Amino acid sequence: MCAFFSQEEVSTPCPFCKSEIVEMDLECIECKNNLPFCIVTGKHMVNNDWSECPNCKFPALYSEFKEYLLEGDADCPICGKPVKPADVHLITESELQQRDSERSEPSK
C-alpha cells in the first residue's frame, strides 16, 4: 500500500471552539465554522501557530511559513510579493481575540 494512504490523520484544535479535528478539514464538525487555512500547507489554522503574510495579510502557520521562506522561496504563495523571514511574526492568542472583538463591534 502507498505510504501516503497509510499515514494516520493528524488532529489539531479548531481555532474557534478548540475541538480536535483533522488538520486538513476546513469546517469544524462541532461549531460549524468555516476555518481559515494556511497559505503554505492548506491545513486549517491553529491559534498557537498563527502568522500572516505582511503584505496581503492572508493567514499562515508560523512554523510552516518560516520554513517555507528559509528554504529559499521568498515570495508569498498568495500575493507573490517578496517576504523576508524576519518580517513574519507569531501572532498570540490574545492578539487574535482582540482582532475578533474589534471586528464584531458595531460601526458608529
MOPAC internal coordinates of N, CA, C and O (Angstrom, degrees):
PM7 1SCF
backbone

  N    0.0000 0     0.00 0     0.00 0    0    0    0
  C    1.4578 1     0.00 0     0.00 0    1    0    0
  C    1.5306 1   109.00 1     0.00 0    2    1    0
  O    1.2310 1   120.34 1   -36.05 1    3    2    1
  N    1.2771 1   116.96 1   143.95 1    3    2    1
  C    1.4592 1   123.03 1   179.29 1    5    3    2
  C    1.5342 1   110.23 1   -62.62 1    6    5    3
  O    1.2310 1   120.38 1   -43.89 1    7    6    5
  N    1.3372 1   116.88 1   136.11 1    7    6    5
  C    1.4672 1   121.27 1  -179.03 1    9    7    6
  C    1.5152 1   112.18 1   -60.09 1   10    9    7
  O    1.2310 1   120.48 1   147.58 1   11   10    9
  N    1.3283 1   116.69 1   -32.42 1   11   10    9
  C    1.4650 1   120.91 1  -179.78 1   13   11   10
  C    1.5208 1   111.20 1   -58.33 1   14   13   11
  O    1.2310 1   119.98 1   138.54 1   15   14   13
  N    1.3194 1   117.65 1   -41.46 1   15   14   13
  C    1.4545 1   121.59 1  -176.31 1   17   15   14
  C    1.5212 1   113.00 1   -84.52 1   18   17   15
  O    1.2310 1   119.82 1   165.25 1   19   18   17
  N    1.3254 1   117.96 1   -14.75 1   19   18   17
  C    1.4515 1   119.32 1  -178.63 1   21   19   18
  C    1.5270 1   112.53 1   -92.28 1   22   21   19
  O    1.2310 1   119.88 1   174.49 1   23   22   21
  N    1.3294 1   117.84 1    -5.51 1   23   22   21
  C    1.4591 1   120.20 1   179.91 1   25   23   22
  C    1.5233 1   110.56 1   -73.50 1   26   25   23
  O    1.2310 1   121.57 1   -39.02 1   27   26   25
  N    1.3287 1   114.59 1   140.98 1   27   26   25
  C    1.4616 1   119.03 1   176.45 1   29   27   26
  C    1.5170 1   109.60 1   -73.66 1   30   29   27
  O    1.2310 1   120.72 1   -33.90 1   31   30   29
  N    1.3201 1   116.22 1   146.10 1   31   30   29
  C    1.4525 1   120.45 1   177.70 1   33   31   30
  C    1.5206 1   109.27 1   -76.50 1   34   33   31
  O    1.2310 1   121.12 1   -46.35 1   35   34   33
  N    1.3144 1   115.47 1   133.65 1   35   34   33
  C    1.4571 1   121.92 1  -179.91 1   37   35   34
  C    1.5230 1   108.58 1   -89.71 1   38   37   35
  O    1.2310 1   120.53 1   -41.70 1   39   38   37
  N    1.3179 1   116.59 1   138.30 1   39   38   37
  C    1.4633 1   121.59 1   177.13 1   41   39   38
  C    1.5152 1   109.85 1  -108.88 1   42   41   39
  O    1.2310 1   121.34 1   -36.76 1   43   42   41
  N    1.3338 1   115.04 1   143.24 1   43   42   41
  C    1.4565 1   122.28 1   175.86 1   45   43   42
  C    1.5285 1   107.72 1  -136.73 1   46   45   43
  O    1.2310 1   119.89 1   -18.49 1   47   46   45
  N    1.3353 1   117.81 1   161.51 1   47   46   45
  C    1.4712 1   119.13 1  -175.59 1   49   47   46
  C    1.5263 1   113.61 1   -73.39 1   50   49   47
  O    1.2310 1   121.70 1   -36.75 1   51   50   49
  N    1.3097 1   114.34 1   143.25 1   51   50   49
  C    1.4607 1   121.40 1   172.29 1   53   51   50
  C    1.5313 1   107.54 1   -62.26 1   54   53   51
  O    1.2310 1   119.38 1   -44.72 1   55   54   53
  N    1.3409 1   118.80 1   135.28 1   55   54   53
  C    1.4626 1   119.58 1   179.75 1   57   55   54
  C    1.5298 1   114.06 1   -69.18 1   58   57   55
  O    1.2310 1   120.20 1   169.16 1   59   58   57
  N    1.3344 1   117.22 1   -10.84 1   59   58   57
  C    1.4630 1   120.80 1  -179.56 1   61   59   58
  C    1.5254 1   112.62 1  -100.28 1   62   61   59
  O    1.2310 1   120.30 1   124.67 1   63   62   61
  N    1.3513 1   117.03 1   -55.33 1   63   62   61
  C    1.4682 1   120.00 1  -173.97 1   65   63   62
  C    1.5270 1   113.63 1  -108.87 1   66   65   63
  O    1.2310 1   120.20 1   174.78 1   67   66   65
  N    1.3118 1   117.23 1    -5.22 1   67   66   65
  C    1.4731 1   124.65 1   177.57 1   69   67   66
  C    1.5277 1   114.33 1    72.12 1   70   69   67
  O    1.2310 1   119.24 1  -172.75 1   71   70   69
  N    1.3234 1   119.05 1     7.25 1   71   70   69
  C    1.4692 1   120.93 1   175.06 1   73   71   70
  C    1.5193 1   108.92 1   -66.25 1   74   73   71
  O    1.2310 1   120.79 1   -37.30 1   75   74   73
  N    1.3192 1   116.10 1   142.70 1   75   74   73
  C    1.4619 1   120.64 1   178.10 1   77   75   74
  C    1.5265 1   109.24 1   -74.60 1   78   77   75
  O    1.2310 1   121.34 1   -54.61 1   79   78   77
  N    1.3348 1   115.04 1   125.39 1   79   78   77
  C    1.4638 1   120.69 1   177.52 1   81   79   78
  C    1.5278 1   108.84 1  -137.80 1   82   81   79
  O    1.2310 1   120.67 1   -21.77 1   83   82   81
  N    1.3080 1   116.33 1   158.23 1   83   82   81
  C    1.4615 1   121.15 1   179.98 1   85   83   82
  C    1.5267 1   108.65 1   -58.32 1   86   85   83
  O    1.2310 1   120.69 1   -47.47 1   87   86   85
  N    1.3363 1   116.28 1   132.53 1   87   86   85
  C    1.4639 1   120.96 1  -172.10 1   89   87   86
  C    1.5238 1   114.50 1   -60.99 1   90   89   87
  O    1.2310 1   119.53 1   159.75 1   91   90   89
  N    1.3258 1   118.51 1   -20.25 1   91   90   89
  C    1.4653 1   120.73 1   178.63 1   93   91   90
  C    1.5324 1   112.71 1   -91.87 1   94   93   91
  O    1.2310 1   119.86 1   172.61 1   95   94   93
  N    1.3449 1   117.88 1    -7.39 1   95   94   93
  C    1.4613 1   121.02 1   178.34 1   97   95   94
  C    1.5265 1   109.54 1   -73.14 1   98   97   95
  O    1.2310 1   120.74 1   -41.10 1   99   98   97
  N    1.3155 1   116.20 1   138.90 1   99   98   97
  C    1.4608 1   120.94 1  -178.40 1  101   99   98
  C    1.5246 1   112.50 1  -113.11 1  102  101   99
  O    1.2310 1   120.92 1  -166.82 1  103  102  101
  N    1.3325 1   115.85 1    13.18 1  103  102  101
  C    1.4661 1   121.86 1   172.35 1  105  103  102
  C    1.5182 1   107.04 1  -140.28 1  106  105  103
  O    1.2310 1   120.94 1   -47.81 1  107  106  105
  N    1.3182 1   115.81 1   132.19 1  107  106  105
  C    1.4560 1   120.03 1   179.79 1  109  107  106
  C    1.5272 1   109.23 1   -81.24 1  110  109  107
  O    1.2310 1   120.94 1   -50.52 1  111  110  109
  N    1.3284 1   115.82 1   129.48 1  111  110  109
  C    1.4683 1   119.66 1  -179.71 1  113  111  110
  C    1.5224 1   112.24 1   -74.94 1  114  113  111
  O    1.2310 1   120.42 1   162.67 1  115  114  113
  N    1.3416 1   116.81 1   -17.33 1  115  114  113
  C    1.4636 1   120.53 1   179.83 1  117  115  114
  C    1.5275 1   111.96 1   -88.41 1  118  117  115
  O    1.2310 1   120.11 1   121.57 1  119  118  117
  N    1.3293 1   117.39 1   -58.43 1  119  118  117
  C    1.4688 1   120.43 1  -174.97 1  121  119  118
  C    1.5366 1   113.01 1   -93.74 1  122  121  119
  O    1.2310 1   120.41 1   171.77 1  123  122  121
  N    1.3269 1   116.82 1    -8.23 1  123  122  121
  C    1.4642 1   123.96 1   176.53 1  125  123  122
  C    1.5316 1   114.71 1    68.59 1  126  125  123
  O    1.2310 1   120.25 1  -167.43 1  127  126  125
  N    1.3420 1   117.13 1    12.57 1  127  126  125
  C    1.4637 1   120.14 1   177.12 1  129  127  126
  C    1.5177 1   110.90 1   -75.52 1  130  129  127
  O    1.2310 1   120.86 1   -35.92 1  131  130  129
  N    1.3322 1   115.96 1   144.08 1  131  130  129
  C    1.4592 1   120.83 1   166.43 1  133  131  130
  C    1.5111 1   106.40 1   -75.03 1  134  133  131
  O    1.2310 1   120.48 1   -44.65 1  135  134  133
  N    1.3215 1   116.68 1   135.35 1  135  134  133
  C    1.4540 1   120.88 1  -172.73 1  137  135  134
  C    1.5246 1   111.56 1  -102.37 1  138  137  135
  O    1.2310 1   120.54 1   -43.28 1  139  138  137
  N    1.3300 1   116.58 1   136.72 1  139  138  137
  C    1.4589 1   118.76 1   174.16 1  141  139  138
  C    1.5277 1   108.78 1   -65.83 1  142  141  139
  O    1.2310 1   120.99 1   -31.03 1  143  142  141
  N    1.3358 1   115.71 1   148.97 1  143  142  141
  C    1.4591 1   118.99 1  -177.44 1  145  143  142
  C    1.5225 1   111.88 1  -122.40 1  146  145  143
  O    1.2310 1   121.38 1   -23.84 1  147  146  145
  N    1.3088 1   114.97 1   156.16 1  147  146  145
  C    1.4608 1   123.09 1  -179.23 1  149  147  146
  C    1.5264 1   110.09 1   -73.70 1  150  149  147
  O    1.2310 1   120.75 1   -47.22 1  151  150  149
  N    1.3320 1   116.18 1   132.78 1  151  150  149
  C    1.4651 1   120.98 1  -179.21 1  153  151  150
  C    1.5284 1   112.68 1   -72.22 1  154  153  151
  O    1.2310 1   120.11 1   167.24 1  155  154  153
  N    1.3276 1   117.40 1   -12.76 1  155  154  153
  C    1.4604 1   120.59 1  -179.99 1  157  155  154
  C    1.5234 1   111.30 1   -95.40 1  158  157  155
  O    1.2310 1   120.30 1   136.29 1  159  158  157
  N    1.3354 1   117.03 1   -43.71 1  159  158  157
  C    1.4703 1   120.94 1  -171.58 1  161  159  158
  C    1.5216 1   115.05 1  -107.91 1  162  161  159
  O    1.2310 1   120.02 1   154.84 1  163  162  161
  N    1.3238 1   117.56 1   -25.16 1  163  162  161
  C    1.4613 1   120.85 1  -173.11 1  165  163  162
  C    1.5197 1   112.95 1    85.69 1  166  165  163
  O    1.2310 1   119.92 1   174.74 1  167  166  165
  N    1.3294 1   117.76 1    -5.26 1  167  166  165
  C    1.4703 1   121.42 1   177.98 1  169  167  166
  C    1.5253 1   109.05 1   -72.81 1  170  169  167
  O    1.2310 1   120.74 1   -25.72 1  171  170  169
  N    1.3405 1   116.19 1   154.28 1  171  170  169
  C    1.4574 1   117.60 1   176.70 1  173  171  170
  C    1.5200 1   109.70 1   -69.67 1  174  173  171
  O    1.2310 1   121.04 1   -28.37 1  175  174  173
  N    1.3134 1   115.62 1   151.63 1  175  174  173
  C    1.4578 1   121.54 1  -177.54 1  177  175  174
  C    1.5275 1   110.34 1   -72.42 1  178  177  175
  O    1.2310 1   121.27 1   -29.80 1  179  178  177
  N    1.3350 1   115.17 1   150.20 1  179  178  177
  C    1.4617 1   122.66 1   173.50 1  181  179  178
  C    1.5226 1   107.79 1  -125.04 1  182  181  179
  O    1.2310 1   120.63 1   -36.58 1  183  182  181
  N    1.3099 1   116.41 1   143.42 1  183  182  181
  C    1.4713 1   121.06 1  -172.33 1  185  183  182
  C    1.5225 1   114.58 1   -64.75 1  186  185  183
  O    1.2310 1   119.37 1   154.09 1  187  186  185
  N    1.3189 1   118.81 1   -25.91 1  187  186  185
  C    1.4641 1   119.60 1  -176.26 1  189  187  186
  C    1.5341 1   113.28 1   -92.39 1  190  189  187
  O    1.2310 1   119.96 1  -170.92 1  191  190  189
  N    1.3358 1   117.69 1     9.08 1  191  190  189
  C    1.4705 1   122.14 1  -179.93 1  193  191  190
  C    1.5285 1   109.71 1  -144.85 1  194  193  191
  O    1.2310 1   120.51 1  -138.42 1  195  194  193
  N    1.3237 1   116.64 1    41.58 1  195  194  193
  C    1.4717 1   122.38 1  -170.35 1  197  195  194
  C    1.5287 1   110.91 1   -98.82 1  198  197  195
  O    1.2310 1   121.07 1   -46.50 1  199  198  197
  N    1.3001 1   115.56 1   133.50 1  199  198  197
  C    1.4654 1   122.18 1   170.47 1  201  199  198
  C    1.5191 1   106.64 1  -147.89 1  202  201  199
  O    1.2310 1   121.47 1     4.61 1  203  202  201
  N    1.3270 1   114.79 1  -175.39 1  203  202  201
  C    1.4561 1   118.61 1   177.85 1  205  203  202
  C    1.5155 1   109.01 1  -154.28 1  206  205  203
  O    1.2310 1   121.11 1   -20.23 1  207  206  205
  N    1.3067 1   115.48 1   159.77 1  207  206  205
  C    1.4560 1   119.80 1   174.76 1  209  207  206
  C    1.5278 1   107.50 1   -65.70 1  210  209  207
  O    1.2310 1   119.61 1   -49.81 1  211  210  209
  N    1.3219 1   118.35 1   130.19 1  211  210  209
  C    1.4660 1   119.66 1   179.88 1  213  211  210
  C    1.5304 1   113.27 1   -67.78 1  214  213  211
  O    1.2310 1   120.11 1   165.64 1  215  214  213
  N    1.3232 1   117.39 1   -14.36 1  215  214  213
  C    1.4596 1   121.27 1   179.68 1  217  215  214
  C    1.5255 1   112.78 1   -92.34 1  218  217  215
  O    1.2310 1   120.48 1   121.32 1  219  218  217
  N    1.3305 1   116.69 1   -58.68 1  219  218  217
  C    1.4728 1   120.35 1  -173.89 1  221  219  218
  C    1.5272 1   113.27 1   -98.50 1  222  221  219
  O    1.2310 1   120.03 1   169.70 1  223  222  221
  N    1.3335 1   117.55 1   -10.30 1  223  222  221
  C    1.4725 1   124.08 1   176.95 1  225  223  222
  C    1.5266 1   113.96 1    70.13 1  226  225  223
  O    1.2310 1   119.26 1  -168.90 1  227  226  225
  N    1.3374 1   119.02 1    11.10 1  227  226  225
  C    1.4581 1   120.21 1   174.79 1  229  227  226
  C    1.5251 1   108.48 1   -68.28 1  230  229  227
  O    1.2310 1   119.87 1   -35.77 1  231  230  229
  N    1.3351 1   117.86 1   144.23 1  231  230  229
  C    1.4678 1   120.14 1  -176.69 1  233  231  230
  C    1.5231 1   112.87 1   -73.83 1  234  233  231
  O    1.2310 1   121.77 1   -28.88 1  235  234  233
  N    1.3234 1   114.22 1   151.12 1  235  234  233
  C    1.4633 1   121.88 1   175.52 1  237  235  234
  C    1.5231 1   108.44 1  -149.13 1  238  237  235
  O    1.2310 1   120.72 1   -36.73 1  239  238  237
  N    1.3140 1   116.23 1   143.27 1  239  238  237
  C    1.4552 1   119.72 1   172.71 1  241  239  238
  C    1.5248 1   106.73 1   -64.56 1  242  241  239
  O    1.2310 1   120.66 1   -56.60 1  243  242  241
  N    1.3174 1   116.35 1   123.40 1  243  242  241
  C    1.4615 1   122.26 1  -174.33 1  245  243  242
  C    1.5266 1   111.81 1   -52.28 1  246  245  243
  O    1.2310 1   120.53 1   127.96 1  247  246  245
  N    1.3339 1   116.60 1   -52.04 1  247  246  245
  C    1.4658 1   120.40 1  -176.57 1  249  247  246
  C    1.5261 1   111.73 1   -61.90 1  250  249  247
  O    1.2310 1   120.33 1   140.85 1  251  250  249
  N    1.3100 1   116.98 1   -39.15 1  251  250  249
  C    1.4669 1   121.37 1  -179.06 1  253  251  250
  C    1.5286 1   111.70 1   -72.73 1  254  253  251
  O    1.2310 1   120.28 1   140.07 1  255  254  253
  N    1.3261 1   117.08 1   -39.93 1  255  254  253
  C    1.4624 1   121.63 1  -179.07 1  257  255  254
  C    1.5257 1   110.15 1   -66.29 1  258  257  255
  O    1.2310 1   120.37 1   135.65 1  259  258  257
  N    1.3469 1   116.91 1   -44.35 1  259  258  257
  C    1.4615 1   120.48 1   178.48 1  261  259  258
  C    1.5316 1   110.30 1   -60.83 1  262  261  259
  O    1.2310 1   120.35 1   134.04 1  263  262  261
  N    1.3245 1   116.94 1   -45.96 1  263  262  261
  C    1.4683 1   120.90 1   179.81 1  265  263  262
  C    1.5280 1   110.45 1   -61.37 1  266  265  263
  O    1.2310 1   120.48 1   135.36 1  267  266  265
  N    1.3173 1   116.69 1   -44.64 1  267  266  265
  C    1.4648 1   122.81 1   178.95 1  269  267  266
  C    1.5270 1   110.34 1   -57.56 1  270  269  267
  O    1.2310 1   120.24 1   134.62 1  271  270  269
  N    1.3239 1   117.14 1   -45.38 1  271  270  269
  C    1.4610 1   121.22 1  -178.54 1  273  271  270
  C    1.5231 1   111.75 1   -71.12 1  274  273  271
  O    1.2310 1   120.18 1   142.17 1  275  274  273
  N    1.3203 1   117.26 1   -37.83 1  275  274  273
  C    1.4615 1   121.25 1  -178.96 1  277  275  274
  C    1.5320 1   112.79 1   -72.16 1  278  277  275
  O    1.2310 1   120.73 1   156.25 1  279  278  277
  N    1.3411 1   116.21 1   -23.75 1  279  278  277
  C    1.4639 1   119.94 1   179.10 1  281  279  278
  C    1.5279 1   111.88 1   -77.07 1  282  281  279
  O    1.2310 1   120.17 1   177.08 1  283  282  281
  N    1.3123 1   117.27 1    -2.92 1  283  282  281
  C    1.4515 1   118.52 1   173.39 1  285  283  282
  C    1.5121 1   116.20 1   121.37 1  286  285  283
  O    1.2310 1   119.41 1   160.85 1  287  286  285
  N    1.3389 1   118.74 1   -19.15 1  287  286  285
  C    1.4568 1   118.98 1   177.91 1  289  287  286
  C    1.5150 1   107.68 1   -89.54 1  290  289  287
  O    1.2310 1   120.44 1   -73.71 1  291  290  289
  N    1.3185 1   116.77 1   106.29 1  291  290  289
  C    1.4620 1   120.92 1  -171.95 1  293  291  290
  C    1.5226 1   113.03 1  -100.09 1  294  293  291
  O    1.2310 1   119.97 1  -161.46 1  295  294  293
  N    1.3359 1   117.67 1    18.54 1  295  294  293
  C    1.4621 1   121.13 1   178.53 1  297  295  294
  C    1.5258 1   109.75 1  -114.99 1  298  297  295
  O    1.2310 1   121.03 1   -33.37 1  299  298  297
  N    1.3275 1   115.63 1   146.63 1  299  298  297
  C    1.4660 1   121.04 1   175.20 1  301  299  298
  C    1.5241 1   108.69 1   -66.04 1  302  301  299
  O    1.2310 1   119.69 1   -45.73 1  303  302  301
  N    1.3452 1   118.19 1   134.27 1  303  302  301
  C    1.4573 1   120.15 1   178.95 1  305  303  302
  C    1.5339 1   113.64 1   -68.88 1  306  305  303
  O    1.2310 1   119.68 1   166.03 1  307  306  305
  N    1.3195 1   118.22 1   -13.97 1  307  306  305
  C    1.4709 1   121.33 1   179.98 1  309  307  306
  C    1.5289 1   111.11 1   -96.60 1  310  309  307
  O    1.2310 1   120.23 1   121.39 1  311  310  309
  N    1.3274 1   117.16 1   -58.61 1  311  310  309
  C    1.4733 1   119.44 1  -173.92 1  313  311  310
  C    1.5311 1   112.82 1   -92.27 1  314  313  311
  O    1.2310 1   120.15 1   164.13 1  315  314  313
  N    1.3371 1   117.33 1   -15.87 1  315  314  313
  C    1.4541 1   120.71 1   177.87 1  317  315  314
  C    1.5165 1   114.97 1    77.65 1  318  317  315
  O    1.2310 1   120.14 1  -178.44 1  319  318  317
  N    1.3311 1   117.34 1     1.56 1  319  318  317
  C    1.4608 1   120.11 1  -179.88 1  321  319  318
  C    1.5282 1   110.13 1   -81.72 1  322  321  319
  O    1.2310 1   120.24 1   -28.65 1  323  322  321
  N    1.3231 1   117.15 1   151.35 1  323  322  321
  C    1.4702 1   120.17 1   178.83 1  325  323  322
  C    1.5319 1   111.70 1   -63.50 1  326  325  323
  O    1.2310 1   120.97 1   -38.06 1  327  326  325
  N    1.3339 1   115.75 1   141.94 1  327  326  325
  C    1.4640 1   122.13 1   177.82 1  329  327  326
  C    1.5250 1   107.59 1  -133.21 1  330  329  327
  O    1.2310 1   120.69 1   -52.04 1  331  330  329
  N    1.3144 1   116.28 1   127.96 1  331  330  329
  C    1.4645 1   121.47 1   174.86 1  333  331  330
  C    1.5252 1   107.82 1   -89.18 1  334  333  331
  O    1.2310 1   119.62 1   -43.52 1  335  334  333
  N    1.3318 1   118.33 1   136.48 1  335  334  333
  C    1.4708 1   120.29 1   178.15 1  337  335  334
  C    1.5271 1   112.74 1   -52.09 1  338  337  335
  O    1.2310 1   119.99 1   144.93 1  339  338  337
  N    1.3163 1   117.63 1   -35.07 1  339  338  337
  C    1.4713 1   121.14 1  -179.41 1  341  339  338
  C    1.5296 1   112.23 1   -67.39 1  342  341  339
  O    1.2310 1   119.91 1   161.81 1  343  342  341
  N    1.3249 1   117.77 1   -18.19 1  343  342  341
  C    1.4641 1   121.75 1   179.88 1  345  343  342
  C    1.5270 1   113.29 1   -87.62 1  346  345  343
  O    1.2310 1   120.19 1   174.94 1  347  346  345
  N    1.3215 1   117.23 1    -5.06 1  347  346  345
  C    1.4697 1   121.94 1   179.16 1  349  347  346
  C    1.5237 1   107.48 1   -96.94 1  350  349  347
  O    1.2310 1   120.83 1   -55.04 1  351  350  349
  N    1.3290 1   116.01 1   124.96 1  351  350  349
  C    1.4663 1   121.25 1  -175.77 1  353  351  350
  C    1.5248 1   110.69 1  -124.52 1  354  353  351
  O    1.2310 1   121.47 1   -34.37 1  355  354  353
  N    1.3257 1   114.79 1   145.63 1  355  354  353
  C    1.4583 1   121.17 1   174.41 1  357  355  354
  C    1.5189 1   107.96 1   -71.06 1  358  357  355
  O    1.2310 1   120.58 1   -51.46 1  359  358  357
  N    1.3156 1   116.50 1   128.54 1  359  358  357
  C    1.4660 1   122.18 1   178.40 1  361  359  358
  C    1.5251 1   106.92 1   -99.15 1  362  361  359
  O    1.2310 1   120.56 1   -54.83 1  363  362  361
  N    1.3279 1   116.54 1   125.17 1  363  362  361
  C    1.4649 1   120.94 1  -175.68 1  365  363  362
  C    1.5304 1   111.11 1   -76.10 1  366  365  363
  O    1.2310 1   121.49 1   -17.90 1  367  366  365
  N    1.3307 1   114.75 1   162.10 1  367  366  365
  C    1.4693 1   119.63 1   177.44 1  369  367  366
  C    1.5224 1   111.02 1   -61.19 1  370  369  367
  O    1.2310 1   120.06 1   143.15 1  371  370  369
  N    1.3268 1   117.50 1   -36.85 1  371  370  369
  C    1.4667 1   118.99 1   179.55 1  373  371  370
  C    1.5245 1   111.30 1   -66.88 1  374  373  371
  O    1.2310 1   119.99 1   144.12 1  375  374  373
  N    1.3329 1   117.62 1   -35.88 1  375  374  373
  C    1.4687 1   120.22 1   175.38 1  377  375  374
  C    1.5241 1   110.96 1   -65.51 1  378  377  375
  O    1.2310 1   120.52 1   140.27 1  379  378  377
  N    1.3307 1   116.60 1   -39.73 1  379  378  377
  C    1.4651 1   120.25 1   177.78 1  381  379  378
  C    1.5268 1   110.81 1   -63.91 1  382  381  379
  O    1.2310 1   120.28 1   137.73 1  383  382  381
  N    1.3333 1   117.07 1   -42.27 1  383  382  381
  C    1.4647 1   121.02 1   178.96 1  385  383  382
  C    1.5180 1   110.75 1   -64.41 1  386  385  383
  O    1.2310 1   120.28 1   140.38 1  387  386  385
  N    1.3226 1   117.07 1   -39.62 1  387  386  385
  C    1.4606 1   120.54 1   178.58 1  389  387  386
  C    1.5317 1   110.66 1   -63.53 1  390  389  387
  O    1.2310 1   120.35 1   137.94 1  391  390  389
  N    1.3267 1   116.94 1   -42.06 1  391  390  389
  C    1.4707 1   120.98 1   177.63 1  393  391  390
  C    1.5253 1   110.91 1   -61.29 1  394  393  391
  O    1.2310 1   120.97 1   136.08 1  395  394  393
  N    1.3417 1   115.75 1   -43.92 1  395  394  393
  C    1.4690 1   119.98 1   179.83 1  397  395  394
  C    1.5203 1   111.24 1   -61.78 1  398  397  395
  O    1.2310 1   120.34 1   137.56 1  399  398  397
  N    1.3294 1   116.96 1   -42.44 1  399  398  397
  C    1.4702 1   119.51 1  -179.26 1  401  399  398
  C    1.5236 1   110.97 1   -68.23 1  402  401  399
  O    1.2310 1   119.97 1   144.81 1  403  402  401
  N    1.3252 1   117.66 1   -35.19 1  403  402  401
  C    1.4634 1   120.66 1   178.03 1  405  403  402
  C    1.5248 1   110.95 1   -67.17 1  406  405  403
  O    1.2310 1   120.64 1   142.91 1  407  406  405
  N    1.3434 1   116.37 1   -37.09 1  407  406  405
  C    1.4689 1   120.10 1   179.36 1  409  407  406
  C    1.5298 1   112.26 1   -70.80 1  410  409  407
  O    1.2310 1   120.75 1   149.53 1  411  410  409
  N    1.3374 1   116.17 1   -30.47 1  411  410  409
  C    1.4593 1   119.61 1  -176.33 1  413  411  410
  C    1.5400 1   113.37 1   -87.14 1  414  413  411
  O    1.2310 1   120.16 1   170.94 1  415  414  413
  N    1.3508 1   117.29 1    -9.06 1  415  414  413
  C    1.4532 1   119.36 1   178.16 1  417  415  414
  C    1.5255 1   109.48 1   -71.60 1  418  417  415
  O    1.2310 1   120.39 1   -42.42 1  419  418  417
  N    1.3592 1   116.86 1   137.58 1  419  418  417
  C    1.4696 1   119.01 1   179.78 1  421  419  418
  C    1.5258 1   110.87 1   -66.67 1  422  421  419
  O    1.2310 1   121.15 1   -34.41 1  423  422  421
  N    1.3171 1   115.40 1   145.59 1  423  422  421
  C    1.4661 1   121.21 1   177.95 1  425  423  422
  C    1.5160 1   109.83 1   -71.19 1  426  425  423
  O    1.2310 1   120.79 1   -32.97 1  427  426  425
  N    1.3284 1   116.09 1   147.03 1  427  426  425
  C    1.4625 1   120.15 1  -179.98 1  429  427  426
  C    1.4835 1   111.12 1   -96.33 1  430  429  427
  O    1.2310 1   120.10 1   180.00 1  431  430  429

